Amino acid sequence: MREMGKKVPGPKEIPFIGNLLEVGSKPHEFFKTCVEKYGPVVRVRIEKDRDTYLLSRPQDIQYVLKNSQRLFAKGYHRDRILSMVLGNGLVTSEGDFWLRQRRLSQPAFHKHRIEKYADTMTQYTMRMLKDWEDGQMLDLHKEIMRCTMEIVAKTLFDMDLQEPEHQGANQVGEALDQVFHEYVNQYTSITRMLLERLPFSIPSPGNKRLKESIRQLDHVIYEIIEHRKKENRDRGDLLSMLIAVQDDEGKGMTPTQLRDEVMTLFLAGHETTANVLSWTFYLLAQHPDAEKKVVTELENVLQGRLPTLSDIPHLSFTQAVINESMRLYPPVWFISREPIEDIWIDEYCLPAGSEVAMSQWVMHRHPDYFTKADSFIPERWSREFEKSLPSYVYFPFGAGPRVCIGNNFAMMEATLLLTSIMQMFRIELDHQHSVVPEPSITLRPKNGICVRIEKRSNL
C-alpha cells in the first residue's frame, strides 16, 4: 500500500514568501517556466497555508476535470474576491446546488435560443462602427468591451445601454474593471502571503474600492431583476428564461440565486469575448498574410453584405484564426480544483485541501502538442490536426462536466463581430504603445490595445 508519495519537484521557496517573488505580475509565464524545468507535476507555494500542484499532462488534466463533482471541489470559497462578485453562481458553486443551477440554466443556452441573438450582435457592431472614422486612433479593447457589454445587456436583460433610462447600468463596466484590477493587485502581492491579506473589514484603499464596486454591481443587478419580476412577461432574453424556469418540485431561483447567475453571465458574456477579439486583432495586425486570407474569405463568402448565422460554417479560415488566437491568448488562462481527499498522480500524492492547477496558457503553448508553439499559425487548425490533438490539451472554455455553459454564445459572437469589423476596417497597431497580458480572472490586455483604424478601400 502506498502511504507516502515521492517528493514533487518544484522551485525553491523563500521562507514566509514561498514563490511569490518569482510569480510577480506574470504568473502565466512563471507556470510555463516551471513545467519546462520540472516536468508534468510541479509543486509551487503561492499561498501561505497550502501548496499548488501544476499539472501539464492531458491524461492528468482529464482525470481532474472529469471527476470534478466526485473527487474535486472548485475551491472558490477560498477566493474571497471571486466569491463576493459571483456569489454562488455557476462558476463558483459546488455539488448538488451547482447541478440544480446548471440544469435550470441550460435551457437558456439552447442552440435555438442563442441563435436568435445573431442579428443583435451584428446590429450592435455596426452601431459601434458608425462612430469610427478613417485614420482615427483608439483603444480597440475598450471599444470592443463596450460593444460586447451592450450586446450582453440586450441579450441578457433586453436593455439598450445607449437609451437614457439605462445609462446607470454603464456603471457595471466601470465597476467590473475595478474588480479585475484589484484582483491582480491582491493576488500577486507579497502582503497577501505575509499577512494572509487584510480582512475586508479593514478600510484599506484597495478594500474600499472593491466593496464600492461590488455595491454598485449589486444595486444595478437587483434593480433589474426586481423590475423584471414585477413585469412578469417573457421578453425573449436570457433573464426572462431564468426567472420563469422551475425545477422538478416547481421551485424557481431565489432573487439571490438570480443575482449570482446574472452576474456570472454578465461577466463571462462580455469580458471573455472582448478579450478573444482584442487578442485576435492584435495578432492579425502583426501577421498581414493571415489578415489578407481572412479578408479574401470574407469577400468570397459574404460579397459585401453583413454576416449572418448561416455564414459561420463557411468561414473556415476565420474560425481557424479565432482558434489560434484563443490558443495563444486563452480567455481564461488558469483553472484549479481542490481534492476532497488525497489523490495520486503517478507516484505523487497530492493532499486533500491543496490546489491542483491546470493552465491553458501552459498547455496551449506546449511544444509536445504544437509545432512552433509560440507562433501564430492559423493554418495548423485543419480537421486532421484537430482529430490528432489529444483531449484536454486545448480547452479555452474549460472541459469536463463544468465546461463553460456559454461557449457557443461566445464563439458565435466572436465570429460575427470579427467579420463585421474586418469587412469595414483595417487595424494597425500603435507601436509606441506596449501591449501586456494581464493574467487576472481572465487574460486581458493590461493597458488596452492602441490602434489606428483605416477604412477599407472597397467601401
Secondary structure, DSSP 8 states (H G I E B T S, - for coil): ---S---------BTTTBTHHHHTT-HHHHHHHHHHHH-SEEEE--SSS--EEEE--HHHHHHHHHTTTTTEE--GGG-HHHHHHHTTSTTT--HHHHHHHHHHHGGGG-HHHHHTTHHHHHHHHHHHHTT--TT-EEEHHHHHHHHHHHHHHHHHH---TTSGGGGGGGHHHHHHHHHHHHHHHHHS-HHHHHHS---TTS--HHHHHHHHHHHHHHHHHHHHHHHHHHH----SSHHHHHHH---TTS----HHHHHHHHHHHHHHHHHHHHHHHHHHHHHHHH-HHHHHHHHHHHHHHHTTS---GGGGGG-HHHHHHHHHHHHHS-SS--EEEEESS-EEETTEEE-TTSEEEE-HHHHHT-TTTSTTTTS--GGG--HHHHHHS-TTS--TT--GGG--TTHHHHHHHHHHHHHHHHHHEEEEE-TTS---EEESSSEEETT--EEEEEE-TT-
